[in-house]
């Protein structure tokens, strides 16, 4: 995977009323990162389980807004 140090390809998205408000992915050439609203930041991938935990935690936080 170009830009990632692991063999997994992923894209997790939380969509509200047709708009993607939260996304974790490892797009080719960009590596592991996440988007929150219009902000994009690097993501330190550790494992698939940790990825799911981090994504679900952020979804819960978004729902609290």
PDB file with SEQRES, HELIX, SHEET and CRYST1 records, atoms N, CA, C and O in Angstrom:
SEQRES   1 A   65  UNK UNK UNK UNK UNK UNK UNK UNK UNK UNK UNK UNK UNK          
SEQRES   2 A   65  UNK UNK UNK UNK UNK UNK UNK UNK UNK UNK UNK UNK UNK          
SEQRES   3 A   65  UNK UNK UNK UNK UNK UNK UNK UNK UNK UNK UNK UNK UNK          
SEQRES   4 A   65  UNK UNK UNK UNK UNK UNK UNK UNK UNK UNK UNK UNK UNK          
SEQRES   5 A   65  UNK UNK UNK UNK UNK UNK UNK UNK UNK UNK UNK UNK UNK          
HELIX    1 AA1 UNK A   48  UNK A   64  1                                  17    
SHEET    1 AA1 4 UNK A  11  UNK A  16  0                                        
SHEET    2 AA1 4 UNK A  19  UNK A  25 -1                                        
SHEET    3 AA1 4 UNK A  33  UNK A  36 -1                                        
SHEET    4 AA1 4 UNK A  39  UNK A  42 -1                                        
CRYST1    1.000    1.000    1.000  90.00  90.00  90.00 P 1           1          
ATOM      1  N   UNK A   1       0.854  -1.178   0.000  1.00  0.00           N  
ATOM      2  CA  UNK A   1       0.000   0.000   0.000  1.00  0.00           C  
ATOM      3  C   UNK A   1       0.893   1.232   0.000  1.00  0.00           C  
ATOM      4  O   UNK A   1       1.620   1.483   0.962  1.00  0.00           O  
ATOM      5  N   UNK A   2       0.836   1.982  -1.061  1.00  0.00           N  
ATOM      6  CA  UNK A   2       1.643   3.193  -1.205  1.00  0.00           C  
ATOM      7  C   UNK A   2       1.287   4.201  -0.118  1.00  0.00           C  
ATOM      8  O   UNK A   2       0.145   4.654  -0.043  1.00  0.00           O  
ATOM      9  N   UNK A   3       2.256   4.557   0.726  1.00  0.00           N  
ATOM     10  CA  UNK A   3       2.020   5.526   1.786  1.00  0.00           C  
ATOM     11  C   UNK A   3       1.687   4.925   3.128  1.00  0.00           C  
ATOM     12  O   UNK A   3       1.701   5.634   4.134  1.00  0.00           O  
ATOM     13  N   UNK A   4       1.385   3.625   3.181  1.00  0.00           N  
ATOM     14  CA  UNK A   4       1.070   2.952   4.438  1.00  0.00           C  
ATOM     15  C   UNK A   4       2.134   1.897   4.725  1.00  0.00           C  
ATOM     16  O   UNK A   4       2.746   1.351   3.807  1.00  0.00           O  
ATOM     17  N   UNK A   5       2.342   1.622   5.998  1.00  0.00           N  
ATOM     18  CA  UNK A   5       3.342   0.632   6.388  1.00  0.00           C  
ATOM     19  C   UNK A   5       2.719  -0.722   6.713  1.00  0.00           C  
ATOM     20  O   UNK A   5       3.346  -1.546   7.378  1.00  0.00           O  
ATOM     21  N   UNK A   6       1.507  -0.958   6.258  1.00  0.00           N  
ATOM     22  CA  UNK A   6       0.792  -2.211   6.516  1.00  0.00           C  
ATOM     23  C   UNK A   6       0.098  -2.650   5.230  1.00  0.00           C  
ATOM     24  O   UNK A   6       0.135  -1.933   4.230  1.00  0.00           O  
ATOM     25  N   UNK A   7      -0.529  -3.814   5.251  1.00  0.00           N  
ATOM     26  CA  UNK A   7      -1.122  -4.388   4.040  1.00  0.00           C  
ATOM     27  C   UNK A   7      -2.624  -4.140   3.905  1.00  0.00           C  
ATOM     28  O   UNK A   7      -3.243  -4.667   2.981  1.00  0.00           O  
ATOM     29  N   UNK A   8      -3.222  -3.358   4.792  1.00  0.00           N  
ATOM     30  CA  UNK A   8      -4.668  -3.153   4.789  1.00  0.00           C  
ATOM     31  C   UNK A   8      -5.063  -1.930   3.967  1.00  0.00           C  
ATOM     32  O   UNK A   8      -4.378  -0.908   3.988  1.00  0.00           O  
ATOM     33  N   UNK A   9      -6.165  -2.045   3.250  1.00  0.00           N  
ATOM     34  CA  UNK A   9      -6.785  -0.928   2.546  1.00  0.00           C  
ATOM     35  C   UNK A   9      -8.124  -0.685   3.235  1.00  0.00           C  
ATOM     36  O   UNK A   9      -8.916  -1.613   3.398  1.00  0.00           O  
ATOM     37  N   UNK A  10      -8.381   0.562   3.640  1.00  0.00           N  
ATOM     38  CA  UNK A  10      -9.631   0.831   4.347  1.00  0.00           C  
ATOM     39  C   UNK A  10     -10.185   2.209   4.027  1.00  0.00           C  
ATOM     40  O   UNK A  10      -9.462   3.120   3.623  1.00  0.00           O  
ATOM     41  N   UNK A  11     -11.490   2.332   4.220  1.00  0.00           N  
ATOM     42  CA  UNK A  11     -12.187   3.610   4.128  1.00  0.00           C  
ATOM     43  C   UNK A  11     -13.451   3.483   4.967  1.00  0.00           C  
ATOM     44  O   UNK A  11     -14.384   2.765   4.608  1.00  0.00           O  
ATOM     45  N   UNK A  12     -13.464   4.188   6.082  1.00  0.00           N  
ATOM     46  CA  UNK A  12     -14.620   4.211   6.977  1.00  0.00           C  
ATOM     47  C   UNK A  12     -15.201   5.614   6.934  1.00  0.00           C  
ATOM     48  O   UNK A  12     -14.469   6.594   7.068  1.00  0.00           O  
ATOM     49  N   UNK A  13     -16.510   5.717   6.748  1.00  0.00           N  
ATOM     50  CA  UNK A  13     -17.130   7.039   6.635  1.00  0.00           C  
ATOM     51  C   UNK A  13     -18.396   7.103   7.472  1.00  0.00           C  
ATOM     52  O   UNK A  13     -19.150   6.134   7.565  1.00  0.00           O  
ATOM     53  N   UNK A  14     -18.614   8.256   8.078  1.00  0.00           N  
ATOM     54  CA  UNK A  14     -19.852   8.555   8.791  1.00  0.00           C  
ATOM     55  C   UNK A  14     -20.517   9.685   8.019  1.00  0.00           C  
ATOM     56  O   UNK A  14     -19.955  10.771   7.880  1.00  0.00           O  
ATOM     57  N   UNK A  15     -21.716   9.420   7.519  1.00  0.00           N  
ATOM     58  CA  UNK A  15     -22.428  10.352   6.649  1.00  0.00           C  
ATOM     59  C   UNK A  15     -23.697  10.825   7.345  1.00  0.00           C  
ATOM     60  O   UNK A  15     -24.485  10.015   7.833  1.00  0.00           O  
ATOM     61  N   UNK A  16     -23.890  12.138   7.387  1.00  0.00           N  
ATOM     62  CA  UNK A  16     -25.073  12.745   8.007  1.00  0.00           C  
ATOM     63  C   UNK A  16     -25.803  13.559   6.945  1.00  0.00           C  
ATOM     64  O   UNK A  16     -25.232  14.471   6.347  1.00  0.00           O  
ATOM     65  N   UNK A  17     -27.063  13.222   6.718  1.00  0.00           N  
ATOM     66  CA  UNK A  17     -27.888  13.922   5.725  1.00  0.00           C  
ATOM     67  C   UNK A  17     -27.178  14.087   4.381  1.00  0.00           C  
ATOM     68  O   UNK A  17     -27.211  15.154   3.768  1.00  0.00           O  
ATOM     69  N   UNK A  18     -26.538  13.007   3.943  1.00  0.00           N  
ATOM     70  CA  UNK A  18     -25.883  12.997   2.640  1.00  0.00           C  
ATOM     71  C   UNK A  18     -24.494  13.614   2.597  1.00  0.00           C  
ATOM     72  O   UNK A  18     -23.876  13.659   1.533  1.00  0.00           O  
ATOM     73  N   UNK A  19     -23.987  14.092   3.738  1.00  0.00           N  
ATOM     74  CA  UNK A  19     -22.662  14.709   3.783  1.00  0.00           C  
ATOM     75  C   UNK A  19     -21.717  13.866   4.638  1.00  0.00           C  
ATOM     76  O   UNK A  19     -22.052  13.496   5.763  1.00  0.00           O  
ATOM     77  N   UNK A  20     -20.538  13.567   4.097  1.00  0.00           N  
ATOM     78  CA  UNK A  20     -19.523  12.835   4.853  1.00  0.00           C  
ATOM     79  C   UNK A  20     -18.905  13.797   5.867  1.00  0.00           C  
ATOM     80  O   UNK A  20     -18.234  14.758   5.491  1.00  0.00           O  
ATOM     81  N   UNK A  21     -19.137  13.534   7.152  1.00  0.00           N  
ATOM     82  CA  UNK A  21     -18.639  14.431   8.194  1.00  0.00           C  
ATOM     83  C   UNK A  21     -17.410  13.863   8.905  1.00  0.00           C  
ATOM     84  O   UNK A  21     -16.702  14.587   9.605  1.00  0.00           O  
ATOM     85  N   UNK A  22     -17.161  12.561   8.721  1.00  0.00           N  
ATOM     86  CA  UNK A  22     -16.023  11.912   9.373  1.00  0.00           C  
ATOM     87  C   UNK A  22     -15.566  10.757   8.483  1.00  0.00           C  
ATOM     88  O   UNK A  22     -16.384   9.953   8.036  1.00  0.00           O  
ATOM     89  N   UNK A  23     -14.257  10.676   8.225  1.00  0.00           N  
ATOM     90  CA  UNK A  23     -13.757   9.580   7.396  1.00  0.00           C  
ATOM     91  C   UNK A  23     -12.338   9.219   7.805  1.00  0.00           C  
ATOM     92  O   UNK A  23     -11.504  10.090   8.051  1.00  0.00           O  
ATOM     93  N   UNK A  24     -12.084   7.936   7.872  1.00  0.00           N  
ATOM     94  CA  UNK A  24     -10.745   7.388   8.082  1.00  0.00           C  
ATOM     95  C   UNK A  24     -10.416   6.597   6.818  1.00  0.00           C  
ATOM     96  O   UNK A  24     -11.205   5.749   6.400  1.00  0.00           O  
ATOM     97  N   UNK A  25      -9.260   6.862   6.204  1.00  0.00           N  
ATOM     98  CA  UNK A  25      -8.894   6.098   5.020  1.00  0.00           C  
ATOM     99  C   UNK A  25      -7.384   6.151   4.798  1.00  0.00           C  
ATOM    100  O   UNK A  25      -6.661   6.903   5.451  1.00  0.00           O  
ATOM    101  N   UNK A  26      -6.940   5.333   3.860  1.00  0.00           N  
ATOM    102  CA  UNK A  26      -5.524   5.329   3.498  1.00  0.00           C  
ATOM    103  C   UNK A  26      -5.402   5.346   1.983  1.00  0.00           C  
ATOM    104  O   UNK A  26      -4.914   4.404   1.357  1.00  0.00           O  
ATOM    105  N   UNK A  27      -5.854   6.430   1.434  1.00  0.00           N  
ATOM    106  CA  UNK A  27      -5.805   6.687   0.004  1.00  0.00           C  
ATOM    107  C   UNK A  27      -4.370   6.530  -0.511  1.00  0.00           C  
ATOM    108  O   UNK A  27      -3.411   6.968   0.125  1.00  0.00           O  
ATOM    109  N   UNK A  28      -4.255   5.910  -1.652  1.00  0.00           N  
ATOM    110  CA  UNK A  28      -2.940   5.697  -2.252  1.00  0.00           C  
ATOM    111  C   UNK A  28      -2.203   7.023  -2.410  1.00  0.00           C  
ATOM    112  O   UNK A  28      -2.758   8.000  -2.912  1.00  0.00           O  
ATOM    113  N   UNK A  29      -0.946   7.041  -1.976  1.00  0.00           N  
ATOM    114  CA  UNK A  29      -0.133   8.244  -2.082  1.00  0.00           C  
ATOM    115  C   UNK A  29      -0.238   9.161  -0.881  1.00  0.00           C  
ATOM    116  O   UNK A  29       0.650   9.984  -0.660  1.00  0.00           O  
ATOM    117  N   UNK A  30      -1.309   9.040  -0.095  1.00  0.00           N  
ATOM    118  CA  UNK A  30      -1.488   9.886   1.087  1.00  0.00           C  
ATOM    119  C   UNK A  30      -1.218   9.122   2.375  1.00  0.00           C  
ATOM    120  O   UNK A  30      -0.872   9.727   3.389  1.00  0.00           O  
ATOM    121  N   UNK A  31      -1.370   7.819   2.350  1.00  0.00           N  
ATOM    122  CA  UNK A  31      -1.201   7.014   3.553  1.00  0.00           C  
ATOM    123  C   UNK A  31      -2.369   7.164   4.502  1.00  0.00           C  
ATOM    124  O   UNK A  31      -3.431   7.660   4.126  1.00  0.00           O  
ATOM    125  N   UNK A  32      -2.168   6.736   5.725  1.00  0.00           N  
ATOM    126  CA  UNK A  32      -3.221   6.715   6.744  1.00  0.00           C  
ATOM    127  C   UNK A  32      -3.532   8.135   7.219  1.00  0.00           C  
ATOM    128  O   UNK A  32      -2.635   8.889   7.595  1.00  0.00           O  
ATOM    129  N   UNK A  33      -4.825   8.485   7.194  1.00  0.00           N  
ATOM    130  CA  UNK A  33      -5.242   9.810   7.661  1.00  0.00           C  
ATOM    131  C   UNK A  33      -6.732   9.787   7.971  1.00  0.00           C  
ATOM    132  O   UNK A  33      -7.432   8.829   7.643  1.00  0.00           O  
ATOM    133  N   UNK A  34      -7.204  10.852   8.606  1.00  0.00           N  
ATOM    134  CA  UNK A  34      -8.638  10.957   8.865  1.00  0.00           C  
ATOM    135  C   UNK A  34      -9.106  12.380   8.611  1.00  0.00           C  
ATOM    136  O   UNK A  34      -8.345  13.342   8.716  1.00  0.00           O  
ATOM    137  N   UNK A  35     -10.382  12.479   8.275  1.00  0.00           N  
ATOM    138  CA  UNK A  35     -11.029  13.751   7.985  1.00  0.00           C  
ATOM    139  C   UNK A  35     -12.118  13.960   9.027  1.00  0.00           C  
ATOM    140  O   UNK A  35     -12.880  13.042   9.332  1.00  0.00           O  
ATOM    141  N   UNK A  36     -12.188  15.142   9.560  1.00  0.00           N  
ATOM    142  CA  UNK A  36     -13.275  15.536  10.452  1.00  0.00           C  
ATOM    143  C   UNK A  36     -13.777  16.872   9.926  1.00  0.00           C  
ATOM    144  O   UNK A  36     -13.100  17.895  10.034  1.00  0.00           O  
ATOM    145  N   UNK A  37     -14.986  16.844   9.350  1.00  0.00           N  
ATOM    146  CA  UNK A  37     -15.460  18.043   8.671  1.00  0.00           C  
ATOM    147  C   UNK A  37     -14.538  18.320   7.501  1.00  0.00           C  
ATOM    148  O   UNK A  37     -14.333  17.449   6.656  1.00  0.00           O  
ATOM    149  N   UNK A  38     -13.982  19.512   7.440  1.00  0.00           N  
ATOM    150  CA  UNK A  38     -13.068  19.886   6.345  1.00  0.00           C  
ATOM    151  C   UNK A  38     -11.594  19.729   6.732  1.00  0.00           C  
ATOM    152  O   UNK A  38     -10.704  20.041   5.941  1.00  0.00           O  
ATOM    153  N   UNK A  39     -11.344  19.244   7.948  1.00  0.00           N  
ATOM    154  CA  UNK A  39      -9.976  19.100   8.445  1.00  0.00           C  
ATOM    155  C   UNK A  39      -9.447  17.694   8.157  1.00  0.00           C  
ATOM    156  O   UNK A  39     -10.145  16.705   8.381  1.00  0.00           O  
ATOM    157  N   UNK A  40      -8.214  17.612   7.659  1.00  0.00           N  
ATOM    158  CA  UNK A  40      -7.551  16.336   7.397  1.00  0.00           C  
ATOM    159  C   UNK A  40      -6.278  16.266   8.227  1.00  0.00           C  
ATOM    160  O   UNK A  40      -5.482  17.205   8.238  1.00  0.00           O  
ATOM    161  N   UNK A  41      -6.088  15.137   8.928  1.00  0.00           N  
ATOM    162  CA  UNK A  41      -4.897  14.940   9.756  1.00  0.00           C  
ATOM    163  C   UNK A  41      -4.359  13.530   9.557  1.00  0.00           C  
ATOM    164  O   UNK A  41      -5.123  12.620   9.235  1.00  0.00           O  
ATOM    165  N   UNK A  42      -3.055  13.334   9.744  1.00  0.00           N  
ATOM    166  CA  UNK A  42      -2.484  11.986   9.678  1.00  0.00           C  
ATOM    167  C   UNK A  42      -3.092  11.101  10.769  1.00  0.00           C  
ATOM    168  O   UNK A  42      -3.490  11.585  11.828  1.00  0.00           O  
ATOM    169  N   UNK A  43      -3.154   9.808  10.492  1.00  0.00           N  
ATOM    170  CA  UNK A  43      -3.649   8.831  11.459  1.00  0.00           C  
ATOM    171  C   UNK A  43      -2.573   7.781  11.678  1.00  0.00           C  
ATOM    172  O   UNK A  43      -2.028   7.238  10.717  1.00  0.00           O  
ATOM    173  N   UNK A  44      -2.264   7.493  12.932  1.00  0.00           N  
ATOM    174  CA  UNK A  44      -1.249   6.493  13.275  1.00  0.00           C  
ATOM    175  C   UNK A  44      -1.923   5.116  13.379  1.00  0.00           C  
ATOM    176  O   UNK A  44      -2.401   4.725  14.445  1.00  0.00           O  
ATOM    177  N   UNK A  45      -1.950   4.398  12.263  1.00  0.00           N  
ATOM    178  CA  UNK A  45      -2.563   3.065  12.225  1.00  0.00           C  
ATOM    179  C   UNK A  45      -1.761   2.102  13.086  1.00  0.00           C  
ATOM    180  O   UNK A  45      -0.545   1.983  12.938  1.00  0.00           O  
ATOM    181  N   UNK A  46      -2.461   1.410  13.995  1.00  0.00           N  
ATOM    182  CA  UNK A  46      -1.825   0.390  14.842  1.00  0.00           C  
ATOM    183  C   UNK A  46      -2.341  -1.004  14.514  1.00  0.00           C  
ATOM    184  O   UNK A  46      -1.567  -1.954  14.394  1.00  0.00           O  
ATOM    185  N   UNK A  47      -3.678  -1.114  14.369  1.00  0.00           N  
ATOM    186  CA  UNK A  47      -4.315  -2.397  14.076  1.00  0.00           C  
ATOM    187  C   UNK A  47      -5.730  -2.134  13.586  1.00  0.00           C  
ATOM    188  O   UNK A  47      -6.261  -1.035  13.745  1.00  0.00           O  
ATOM    189  N   UNK A  48      -6.332  -3.152  12.989  1.00  0.00           N  
ATOM    190  CA  UNK A  48      -7.716  -3.025  12.538  1.00  0.00           C  
ATOM    191  C   UNK A  48      -8.636  -2.783  13.731  1.00  0.00           C  
ATOM    192  O   UNK A  48      -9.538  -1.949  13.654  1.00  0.00           O  
ATOM    193  N   UNK A  49      -8.422  -3.493  14.819  1.00  0.00           N  
ATOM    194  CA  UNK A  49      -9.254  -3.303  16.018  1.00  0.00           C  
ATOM    195  C   UNK A  49      -9.154  -1.879  16.550  1.00  0.00           C  
ATOM    196  O   UNK A  49     -10.165  -1.284  16.921  1.00  0.00           O  
ATOM    197  N   UNK A  50      -7.949  -1.334  16.588  1.00  0.00           N  
ATOM    198  CA  UNK A  50      -7.769   0.042  17.082  1.00  0.00           C  
ATOM    199  C   UNK A  50      -8.417   1.042  16.127  1.00  0.00           C  
ATOM    200  O   UNK A  50      -9.019   2.022  16.564  1.00  0.00           O  
ATOM    201  N   UNK A  51      -8.294   0.794  14.830  1.00  0.00           N  
ATOM    202  CA  UNK A  51      -8.934   1.652  13.826  1.00  0.00           C  
ATOM    203  C   UNK A  51     -10.441   1.716  14.068  1.00  0.00           C  
ATOM    204  O   UNK A  51     -11.024   2.800  14.094  1.00  0.00           O  
ATOM    205  N   UNK A  52     -11.068   0.557  14.245  1.00  0.00           N  
ATOM    206  CA  UNK A  52     -12.513   0.519  14.491  1.00  0.00           C  
ATOM    207  C   UNK A  52     -12.872   1.225  15.791  1.00  0.00           C  
ATOM    208  O   UNK A  52     -13.855   1.965  15.841  1.00  0.00           O  
ATOM    209  N   UNK A  53     -12.094   1.005  16.836  1.00  0.00           N  
ATOM    210  CA  UNK A  53     -12.340   1.687  18.115  1.00  0.00           C  
ATOM    211  C   UNK A  53     -12.247   3.206  17.955  1.00  0.00           C  
ATOM    212  O   UNK A  53     -13.106   3.936  18.448  1.00  0.00           O  
ATOM    213  N   UNK A  54     -11.213   3.678  17.272  1.00  0.00           N  
ATOM    214  CA  UNK A  54     -11.022   5.121  17.082  1.00  0.00           C  
ATOM    215  C   UNK A  54     -12.154   5.723  16.253  1.00  0.00           C  
ATOM    216  O   UNK A  54     -12.668   6.794  16.577  1.00  0.00           O  
ATOM    217  N   UNK A  55     -12.539   5.031  15.183  1.00  0.00           N  
ATOM    218  CA  UNK A  55     -13.618   5.515  14.331  1.00  0.00           C  
ATOM    219  C   UNK A  55     -14.937   5.581  15.103  1.00  0.00           C  
ATOM    220  O   UNK A  55     -15.628   6.598  15.057  1.00  0.00           O  
ATOM    221  N   UNK A  56     -15.287   4.512  15.808  1.00  0.00           N  
ATOM    222  CA  UNK A  56     -16.547   4.485  16.560  1.00  0.00           C  
ATOM    223  C   UNK A  56     -16.552   5.512  17.696  1.00  0.00           C  
ATOM    224  O   UNK A  56     -17.596   6.088  18.001  1.00  0.00           O  
ATOM    225  N   UNK A  57     -15.407   5.743  18.316  1.00  0.00           N  
ATOM    226  CA  UNK A  57     -15.292   6.782  19.345  1.00  0.00           C  
ATOM    227  C   UNK A  57     -15.578   8.158  18.744  1.00  0.00           C  
ATOM    228  O   UNK A  57     -16.305   8.959  19.332  1.00  0.00           O  
ATOM    229  N   UNK A  58     -15.003   8.428  17.571  1.00  0.00           N  
ATOM    230  CA  UNK A  58     -15.219   9.719  16.919  1.00  0.00           C  
ATOM    231  C   UNK A  58     -16.657   9.882  16.438  1.00  0.00           C  
ATOM    232  O   UNK A  58     -17.195  10.989  16.470  1.00  0.00           O  
ATOM    233  N   UNK A  59     -17.283   8.799  15.993  1.00  0.00           N  
ATOM    234  CA  UNK A  59     -18.702   8.852  15.599  1.00  0.00           C  
ATOM    235  C   UNK A  59     -19.540   9.215  16.826  1.00  0.00           C  
ATOM    236  O   UNK A  59     -20.428  10.062  16.733  1.00  0.00           O  
ATOM    237  N   UNK A  60     -19.271   8.589  17.969  1.00  0.00           N  
ATOM    238  CA  UNK A  60     -20.015   8.892  19.201  1.00  0.00           C  
ATOM    239  C   UNK A  60     -19.833  10.346  19.590  1.00  0.00           C  
ATOM    240  O   UNK A  60     -20.791  11.006  19.994  1.00  0.00           O  
ATOM    241  N   UNK A  61     -18.619  10.850  19.471  1.00  0.00           N  
ATOM    242  CA  UNK A  61     -18.371  12.275  19.787  1.00  0.00           C  
ATOM    243  C   UNK A  61     -19.138  13.191  18.837  1.00  0.00           C  
ATOM    244  O   UNK A  61     -19.691  14.207  19.258  1.00  0.00           O  
ATOM    245  N   UNK A  62     -19.170  12.829  17.557  1.00  0.00           N  
ATOM    246  CA  UNK A  62     -19.876  13.644  16.576  1.00  0.00           C  
ATOM    247  C   UNK A  62     -21.366  13.680  16.896  1.00  0.00           C  
ATOM    248  O   UNK A  62     -22.007  14.723  16.769  1.00  0.00           O  
ATOM    249  N   UNK A  63     -21.914  12.545  17.309  1.00  0.00           N  
ATOM    250  CA  UNK A  63     -23.346  12.472  17.631  1.00  0.00           C  
ATOM    251  C   UNK A  63     -23.700  13.328  18.834  1.00  0.00           C  
ATOM    252  O   UNK A  63     -24.842  13.768  18.960  1.00  0.00           O  
ATOM    253  N   UNK A  64     -22.735  13.574  19.728  1.00  0.00           N  
ATOM    254  CA  UNK A  64     -22.972  14.399  20.915  1.00  0.00           C  
ATOM    255  C   UNK A  64     -23.070  15.873  20.576  1.00  0.00           C  
ATOM    256  O   UNK A  64     -23.588  16.654  21.374  1.00  0.00           O  
ATOM    257  N   UNK A  65     -22.582  16.272  19.409  1.00  0.00           N  
ATOM    258  CA  UNK A  65     -22.584  17.693  19.029  1.00  0.00           C  
ATOM    259  C   UNK A  65     -23.995  18.215  18.847  1.00  0.00           C  
ATOM    260  O   UNK A  65     -24.183  19.389  18.527  1.00  0.00           O  
TER     261      UNK A  65                                                      
END                                                                             
